[in-house]
């Protein structure tokens, strides 16, 4: 299954899709909260043929894990490509993707990639600062360094196994090696992934209602009629009010992001 999926999720194509999702972002300052996530299914449906995606979803937990693993394997490759001082990379590809990024964001920031149960996160870091990034808990490090990581975050070099790494580095280490995909069978994955994703499910009936009310929507019919594009425009309008850089409170901006992600996920699942 994983061999059938990987050719469709090419590193360059994935980066182009993420760059398109990120095009309206303004990385002038370090993120104060976890960057918004792009749900797996949104990215996968853009790249994987519909029949192959459907087959994987109908194969059980092994198929679901194959989709997740293939996507996160490529994200791990992207992370390595943009660690400028990491030597074991495809340099022409690295430069090509870097040029694409800098045409939009300028020469003084580099992208960062990560993932969590919410999906794929794209962040950034000014050049010359530590590039440690954990989509679960470590959103920024402002320590200057000549290498990739500062001394305090040396364990984030997931290609050299070390103790003390964040959850993100541990997961990068797991998804970097394709042979790890075959470590678990259907029963193992049902126990592991079922519990994992239920724990982190982005919405329930009650918090979906809360998110709709926050955006001024009465019910799911209103939400479906509203659609993804209008929802994004509303999110950007509210961001101008609640973002800390605009004088807002961090807790209010985090709440806005959470509600937005819940509504986006619902729309993606019913589309």
C-alpha positions in Angstrom: 0.0 0.0 0.0 2.7 2.5 0.9 4.6 1.8 -2.3 1.4 2.7 -4.3 0.9 5.9 -2.5 4.4 7.5 -2.3 4.7 8.1 -6.1 1.7 10.3 -5.9 2.8 12.3 -2.9 6.0 13.7 -4.4 8.1 16.1 -2.3 8.0 18.9 -4.8 4.2 18.6 -5.4 3.5 18.5 -1.6 5.6 21.6 -1.1 3.7 23.4 -3.9 0.4 22.5 -2.3 1.6 23.7 1.1 3.0 26.9 -0.4 -0.4 27.6 -2.0 -2.1 27.0 1.4 0.4 29.3 3.0 0.5 32.0 0.4 -1.5 34.6 2.3 0.5 34.1 5.6 2.8 36.9 6.7 5.8 35.5 8.5 7.1 38.8 9.8 7.2 37.7 13.5 7.6 34.4 15.3 4.3 32.5 15.9 3.0 33.0 19.4 0.7 30.0 19.1 0.7 26.7 17.3 0.4 27.4 13.5 -2.9 26.4 12.0 -3.0 22.9 10.6 -3.9 21.7 7.1 -5.9 18.5 7.5 -4.4 15.4 6.0 -7.4 14.6 3.9 -7.3 18.1 2.2 -3.7 17.5 1.1 -4.2 13.8 0.2 -7.3 14.5 -1.9 -5.2 17.1 -3.9 -2.5 14.6 -4.7 -3.8 11.0 -4.5 -6.1 9.7 -7.2 -9.7 9.3 -5.9 -9.9 5.6 -6.5 -6.6 5.0 -4.7 -7.6 7.2 -1.8 -10.9 5.4 -1.6 -9.2 2.0 -1.7 -6.9 2.9 1.1 -9.7 4.2 3.3 -11.7 1.0 2.7 -8.7 -1.2 3.6 -9.1 -0.7 7.3 -6.6 0.8 9.8 -3.7 -0.4 7.6 -4.9 1.8 4.7 -5.5 4.8 7.0 -2.1 4.4 8.4 -0.6 4.1 4.9 -2.1 7.4 3.9 -0.9 9.1 7.1 2.5 7.5 6.9 3.1 8.4 3.3 2.2 12.0 3.9 4.3 12.4 7.0 7.3 10.6 5.4 7.3 13.4 2.8 6.9 16.1 5.4 9.9 14.7 7.1 11.8 14.9 3.9 10.8 18.5 3.5 11.9 19.3 7.0 15.4 17.9 6.2 15.6 19.7 2.9 15.2 23.1 4.6 17.7 22.4 7.4 20.3 24.3 5.5 23.3 22.9 7.4 22.2 19.3 7.1 24.5 17.8 4.4 22.7 14.6 3.3 20.1 16.2 1.1 19.3 16.6 -2.6 21.0 20.1 -3.0 19.4 21.0 -6.4 16.0 20.2 -5.1 16.7 22.1 -1.9 17.7 25.2 -3.8 14.6 24.9 -6.1 12.2 24.7 -3.2 14.1 27.4 -1.3 13.8 29.8 -4.3 10.1 29.2 -4.5 9.7 29.9 -0.8 11.8 33.1 -0.9 10.0 34.5 -3.9 7.0 34.8 -1.6 8.5 35.3 1.9 11.8 36.9 1.2 15.4 35.8 1.9 15.5 36.2 5.7 13.1 33.4 6.8 13.1 29.7 6.3 10.1 27.3 6.5 9.5 24.7 9.2 7.2 21.7 8.9 5.6 19.5 11.5 2.5 17.5 12.2 0.1 16.7 15.0 -3.3 15.0 15.2 -4.8 18.2 13.8 -2.8 17.8 10.5 0.2 19.4 8.9 1.7 22.6 10.3 3.8 25.1 8.4 5.8 27.6 10.4 8.9 29.7 9.8 12.0 31.0 11.5 14.4 33.9 10.7 17.8 32.7 9.4 20.4 32.4 12.1 18.0 31.3 14.9 17.6 27.8 16.3 15.2 25.7 14.1 13.7 23.6 16.8 10.0 23.2 16.2 7.5 20.9 17.8 3.9 21.3 16.6 2.8 20.0 20.0 4.6 22.3 22.3 7.6 24.2 20.9 6.5 26.9 18.5 9.5 29.2 18.5 13.1 29.4 19.8 14.9 32.7 19.5 18.4 31.5 20.4 21.0 32.5 17.7 23.1 29.6 16.4 25.4 28.9 13.5 24.1 25.4 13.2 20.6 24.0 12.9 19.8 23.9 16.6 21.0 25.7 19.7 22.7 23.7 22.5 19.5 23.4 24.5 17.7 21.8 21.5 20.5 19.6 20.2 18.4 16.5 20.7 16.0 17.7 17.9 18.5 16.3 15.3 16.3 13.3 14.8 18.6 11.7 12.3 21.1 11.1 15.2 18.9 9.4 17.9 19.3 11.2 21.3 17.5 11.3 24.6 15.5 14.3 25.5 14.0 15.0 22.1 10.5 16.5 21.7 7.5 14.4 20.5 7.9 16.0 17.1 11.5 14.7 16.7 10.5 11.3 17.9 7.8 11.1 15.3 10.1 12.5 12.6 12.5 9.6 13.4 9.7 7.1 13.1 8.3 8.4 9.8 11.7 8.9 8.2 12.3 5.2 7.9 9.8 3.4 5.5 10.5 0.0 7.1 8.7 1.3 10.2 5.4 1.1 8.3 5.3 -2.7 8.4 5.9 -2.9 12.2 2.2 -2.9 13.0 -0.7 -5.1 11.8 -4.4 -4.3 11.6 -5.2 -5.2 15.3 -2.2 -3.2 16.6 -3.2 -0.2 14.5 -6.8 -0.4 15.6 -5.8 -0.3 19.2 -3.1 2.4 18.7 -4.6 4.7 16.1 -8.2 4.3 17.2 -7.5 5.5 20.7 -5.1 8.1 19.5 -7.4 9.8 16.9 -10.5 9.6 19.1 -8.5 11.4 21.9 -7.6 14.2 19.6 -10.7 14.4 17.4 -11.0 18.0 16.4 -14.7 18.4 16.9 -17.7 17.0 18.7 -21.3 18.0 18.4 -21.0 20.4 21.3 -17.8 22.2 20.3 -18.9 22.3 16.7 -21.9 24.3 17.8 -19.6 26.6 19.8 -17.4 27.1 16.8 -20.3 27.9 14.5 -21.7 30.4 17.0 -18.3 32.1 17.2 -18.4 32.6 13.4 -22.1 33.8 13.5 -23.5 30.6 11.9 -26.7 29.0 13.2 -26.3 25.4 12.2 -24.4 23.0 9.8 -26.7 24.0 6.9 -25.5 27.6 7.4 -21.9 26.3 7.6 -22.2 24.3 4.4 -23.8 27.2 2.5 -21.1 29.5 3.9 -18.3 27.3 2.5 -14.6 27.1 2.9 -13.6 30.3 1.1 -16.0 32.5 3.0 -15.0 30.9 6.2 -11.3 31.7 5.5 -12.2 35.3 4.7 -14.0 35.6 8.0 -11.1 34.0 9.8 -8.7 36.5 8.3 -11.0 39.4 9.3 -11.1 38.2 12.9 -7.4 37.6 12.9 -6.9 41.3 12.3 -8.7 41.9 15.6 -7.4 39.1 17.8 -3.8 38.5 16.6 -1.3 39.6 19.4 0.6 41.6 16.8 -2.5 43.7 16.3 -3.1 44.3 20.0 -5.2 41.2 20.7 -4.9 38.7 23.4 -3.0 35.4 22.7 -5.8 33.3 24.3 -8.4 34.9 22.1 -6.3 34.2 19.0 -5.8 30.6 20.0 -9.5 30.2 20.5 -10.2 31.7 17.0 -7.7 29.3 15.5 -9.3 26.3 17.3 -12.8 27.2 16.1 -11.6 27.8 12.6 -9.8 24.4 12.4 -12.9 22.6 13.7 -15.2 24.2 11.1 -12.7 23.5 8.3 -12.4 19.9 9.3 -16.1 19.5 9.3 -16.4 21.0 5.8 -13.6 18.8 4.5 -15.3 15.6 5.8 -18.7 16.4 4.4 -17.4 17.6 1.0 
